[in-house]
Amino acid sequence: MTTTTPVPVADLTAFAQLGTMPALMRQLAGLGGCGRPVRLDGHRTEHSVNTTTGEIGPVIHHLNSTDLAAGHLLVRCNNRRTTRCPACAETYRRDTYHLITAGLTGGKGTPATVTAHPRVFATFTAPGFGAVHNRPTTGRCRCGTQHPEGATELGTPLNPDTYDYRAAVLWNAHAGKIWARFSIYLRREIAKRAGLTQRQFRDHGRVSFAKVAEYQKRGAVHFHAVIRLDGPEGGDTPPPAWATPDLLADAIRAAVAATEIPGPVLDGTAHTFAFGKQLDIRTIRTADFTAGTTLTERAVAAYIAKYATKGAETATGTLDRPVKLLAELAHLDLTEHARRLVRTCWTLGARPELEELRLRAWAHMLGFRGHFSTKTRRYSTTLGALREARAAWRKAQATTGTPPLPTPGDDTEPTTLVLAHWTFAGVGLTPGERWLTEALTPAPGTEGEPTHG
């Protein structure tokens, strides 16, 4: 691997003189390329336990952070944002890909028969808050210019003074509630088309979905979702005979049209929130029978996973961490549109009637406070289960004499007593550690499963 960090000769020389280089390289390789690990001080001791008498036996393994080559226990930051930690974000993307794929093709506890269930890929957008610069498929932007792809003005208002920044921020803040209301209406609409009541529908079918949030260039959140119609017990049971992709798509359109939630009344203006008019619904088909001419499971999984590691900063140029003081904006490289969105969050966040929205805490997200990646319980496996499987695989691969370094909270064998105490010591790597991390190949099992092949 080619490193981008200047060679820290002094640090590397010190590692060599102390004889810690091999151990440090093993410790860093276990981070899977993470460049912002959490550093912990403390210790961990494992004792055997007599399962008959309950007596605590001798020490099996003892670890003290001061004995480690880095001087601390290093734990991956697990940040999903590409702008914060590309390595951990890539692991998150891979896990999301496999989570979505499992719900489409089976695997990881989900039966392969889900490929025969009605499945659609739908995109739900926000309404308009004012005209913005864009690249229409035909013709020119309303400003009269044919903007090139990637132009900085794309998504910014034609007239910032008339753009409804309040509504834009409040829509983001209510986006999660809009989706929750939509999911209720979707079940109603499916039941109606099947000639069932909502209560009866529970005995015939179940709606399973996985979705991610994405920011449009204008800074408004929209959702991409895989929606699947299952039998009453989820993917393990076949859907009823009346369940078809067309019925599911029609029910989605009706549910979107009916979904509306009340918002706050500000300065005499009552706000209500609903999805925008642009709604795209496409049936997902199996690649084996389509020769790649229609939307396939892998294409959908890759598309959704791509956006699982992005935030507002990738669309609007805004910051990727909470704002503590509004004065911070003066020192950040932000677009004027992003500044106005953040300022609007900050201003509205001071109003008592909007306290529950916590707009100042979520100003860096332009008001959106929901999870970027969510799913129903029966859709497929979970990200936690994938992480546990990866940790178990690494543990199984480790040799008996050199057990892997622990992660606080790791499960242990039921016959082992673990006494541990860890305290926060900092975040990040020294220049020498960073250079070595960039030069190393991550240890097997630290990066998540590949998403090709």
N, C-alpha and C positions, 0 to 999 in steps of 0.2 A: 504494500500500500504506500502511496506517495503522501508524505506529510506536508502540511502547509505552515506549521509552526516552526519558527527559526530554531536551529539546534541549540538547546541550552547546555552548553559544554560544561559549565560548573556543576550543574545538577547531575548530569550523567557521570561526571568524574567522581562525584561524591558517592553515587550509588555503587560504582565499580570498586572504590576504595573500601566501602563498608561491606562489600560482598552481598548486598541485598538485591542486586539486579535481577537474578533469576526468579527469586520469590516475588519481587515486585511485578515482574512481567506476568507471572501466573495470576496474581491478584487483579491486575488491570485487565487481563484477557477475560476474566470472569464477569466484567462489567458489560461485555457485549458492545463496546464502543461508546458507552455513555460518557459524555464530556462534563456532566454536572452532577457527579454522584454526591450523595449525602454522606458526610463523614461522622462516624459515631465513636465515642469513647465508651469503654465498658468491658464486660467479660461475660462469658457463658460457660457453664459447667454442666456436663451430662453425667448422671449417676444411673447405674443399673438398679432395678427394683425387683425384689423377690415377690412374685405375684401371689405366692401362697401366704407368706407372713406379712407382706407389706414393708419389710425391712429395706432401708436404703443401703445399697451396696457401694462398692468402690467407684471411683471416678473413671468413666469410660473415655471422656475427652474433655479437655479444658482449653479455652481460647481466651486470651487477653489481647485487647486491641494494641497494647504497647509492644506486643511481640510480633505484630504484623509488619511487613516491609514498608507499608505506607504510613505506619504509626497510628492508623485508625482502621476501623472496619468500614469499607466502602460499599455503599448500597446504591443501586441504580436509582436515578431520579424518577423514572417512569412517567416523564412528562409527555403528553400526547402531541404537543405542538412542535412542528418542524422547526419553527423559529427559535425554540428554546433548546431542544436536544434532538438533532436529526436521528441519532441512533435509536433512542427510546421511541421516538415517533414512528420510525420504520417498524419496530416490533409491534407497536399498537396497530399500525396499518395492516400488517400481516395477520395479526390476530383477528382484526375486524373482517378482513377478507375471508378467512376460514370460518368465522362465525356466520357470515352471510351465505357463503357457499354451502355450509352444512344444512341451512334451512331451505336451500334450493335443490340440492342434489342428494342430500343425506350424508351420513357420517357423523362421527363424534357424538353418538347417542341418538341421532335422528335417522329414522328409517329411509331407505332409498325410494320408497313408494311416494314420497312427497313430490317427486317429479311429475306425478300424474294429477296432483292437486291444482286447482285454478290458482294462477299466480300472475300478478301484474307488478310493473315498476311504474310508480307514479311520482310526479313532481308537483308540489304545491307551492305557489308563489304568494308574495305579499301584494297588496293593492298598490295603486299609484299614490304618491305623495307630492307629485309635481313632475313636470317634464325634465328628462335628463338626456345628456348626450349618449347616443347609442350607435350601433352599426346594424341597421335594418338589412334584411336579406336582399331587398331590392331598394334602389333609390339611395337617398342621402339622409343624414341626420336632420332633425328639425332646424338645426342651426345653419343648414345649407352646406355643411362639410361632409365629405366622405372620409370618416376617421379610419386610420389604419388600425390593425389589430394591436392591442396593447397600448393604445394612446392613453396618456395620463388623464385626459378629460372625460373618458368614458365613465358613465355612472354618476357624474357630477351634475348638479342642476343647471339648466339653461338660465334660470333666474333664481339665485340663492335666496333673494329677499321674499319670494313668493312660495318657495318650497316649504312644505309643512313638516318642519323638523320635529315638532312636538309629536305629531301623529306617527312619524317614522320611529321615533324612540319608544313610544308607548306600544306600538304594534310589536316591536321586538320583545318588549317586556311581557306581553300577553301571548306570545306565540305558542308557548307550551300549553296554556289553557285552551287556546283555539284548537290545537291538535287533540287534546283530551276530549273536548266537546265533539269534535268530528268523529272520533273513534266510537263514541256512544251512538251518534246518529247513523254511522255506517252499519252497525249491528241492527238498528231499527229498519234501515232501508233494505238490507238483505232479507230480514225476516218478512217484511212486507211483500217482497217479490216472490218469496216462497210460500206465501199464504199462511204465515205463522205469526204468532205473537212473539214478543221478545222473550218471554219466559219459555215458550215452546222451542224457540230457536236454540236455546242452550242444550236441548236434548238431541239436536240434529247436527249442529255445526259450531265451529269456533273460528274467529278471525285471529290470525297470527300475523305479526308484522315486525320488521326491523327498519329503523329509519336513522338518517343522519341529517344534521342541520348544515346548511351552507350559506355563506354571505354572498349576496349579489354585489356587483360593483358599487351600487348605490348605497350599500351598507344595510340592506334589509335582509332578514333571514328568510330562507325558504327551505323546504324539506324534500328530501328524496327518500322514498320508502318502497320496500318490497312488502307487498300485502298478499297473504296466502289464505285461502279458504279451506279449512280442515274439517274433519269429523269432530264429534263432541269432545274427544279427549286430545285434540291437537293433532300433530303430525303422525301419531301412532295409529290413528283411525282414519278410514277413507271418508272423503266428503260425501254428502248425500247426492243422489243422482241428478237433482235439479241444479246443483252447483256448477256453474260454467264461468269461464273468464269474462264472457260478455255480461252475464248477470252481475258479477263482481264489479266490473268497470262501470256499469250503469248505476249500481248502488253507490259507488264512490262519487260519481258526478252529483247525484241527488243529495248525498250527505254534505258535500262541499257547499252546494247551493243553500242548504238549510242552516249551516253552521254560522252562528253569530253570537258573540258574547258582549255583554255591556261593559263599558269602561268608565273612567272617572268623568266627572263634570268639572271642567276647568274654565274659570272666568266666563261662565255662562254657556260654554260649549260642551255638549254631551258627546262623548266618544263611544263608538261601537267598533268592534273589530271582527273581521272575517277574512277569509282567504281572497286572493286576487282572482281576476277572471282567467288568467292563464293557468290552465290545468292540463298536464300531459299524462296520459295513461297508456301504457304499452304492455301487451301481453308478453310474458316471458316464455320462451319455448326452448326445448332441448336442442343443443347444437347437432346432435347425431342425425336429426331428421330435417335440418334446415340448411345445411351446407354453409352456415355462417351468414345467411341472408337476413336473419331477423335477430331480435334481441335475445341473447343467450345468458345462461346462468353466470358464466365466468365474466362476461362483459359487465353485468349488473354488479357483481361482487367487487370487481376491480374499481368500478366507478364510485360506489359507495365508500369503499375503503380509502380511496384517494382523499375524500373530503373529511374523513374522520380525524385527520391530523392537522386540519387547517382551522383558523379562527378569523376574527374580524380583521386582523392585521394583514392577511394575505389579499383581501379584497379592497380595503380602503386605505392601506398604508398606516393604519393606526397602531397603537402600542399593544404589546402582548402580555401586559401585567397590570394589576390594579393601579388606579391613580390615587395617590394619597393627598395631594394638594393640586388644585387647578393650575397653580403657577408652573407645575412641571411641564405643561404643554408648550411653554415658551422655549424649552430646551430640547424638544422632540421634533424629529423630521416627519411632520404630518401634513397631509393635504388639508386645504382650507375646509373642504367638505367634512373630513373626519373631525377636524377641530370643532366645527359647529355641532356635529352630532354629540361629541363628548361634552361640550359645554352645555348642550341642552339637557343631557342626562344629569349633569351636575346641578343645573338650575332647578330642574323639576325634582331632583332628589331632596331639595331643601323644603319642599312642601309637605306639611304634616299629613295631608290626605293621601299622599303617595308613598308614605313611609314603608309600607309592606313590600313595595317593588324594589327597594334598596338600589335605586338607580345610581347613586354615587359609587357604591361598591361594585356595580357592574357597568360603570361608564366605559371601561376599556373594551367591553363587549357590546357597546352601543345599546345597552339596555337589556340584551338577551341574557337570561339567567338559567336557562334550561341545560340539560345534558346534551352534548353534541351527538351522542350515539345511544339510542335506546331501542329496546325490543320487548315484545311480550314474552312471558315466561315459557310458553310452549313453542316458540319459534325454532330455537335450536339450543346449542350449548351457550355457555357464558364466557366472558373474558376472564373471569376469575378461575373457571375450570381449566381454561387453556393455560393460564399461568401456573396453576398447580400441577398440571400434567408436565409442563416444561421443567419445573423444579424437581419433580419426581424422576424424570428422565435423567437429568443431570446428576441427581443423587445416585441413581442406579449405575451410571457410567463411571462414577468416581471409584478409585481403587480403595481398598480397605485401609491402607496406611495413610492416605491423604484425603480425608473427607472434605467435601466442599465447604467453603466458608458459609456461615449461616446468614439468613435474612431474618431480622427480628419478626417473630410471629410464626416461623416455620413450624409445621406439625412434626412431631417425633413419634417414635414407636411407643405403643401403650405401656411397655415395660421400662421406659426410660423417664427419669425425673430430670427436668431441665431447670436450672437456676441461672437467670440472666438479668443483667442490668445494663442498659445502654442510655447514653446521654448525647444530645446533639452537640457536635463539635464544629460544624461548618458545612459549606457546600463548595464543590469544585475540585480542581486538580492543580497541583503545582506545575510550573512550566515544564519540568522534566517529566512528570507523570503524563502531562498532556501530549508531549512529543512521543512518548512511548505508546500511548493509547492510539494515536493516529497511525503509528507504524505497525501495530500488532494486528493479527487476525483474531477476531473475537472467538472465544472458546465455543465449541459446539454446544448447541442447545440454548444459547443466550439471546439469539436474535429472532426467535420465532420461526415457524415453518415457512419455507419458500412459497411464493404464490404463482409459480410457473409449473408447467409440466402436467 
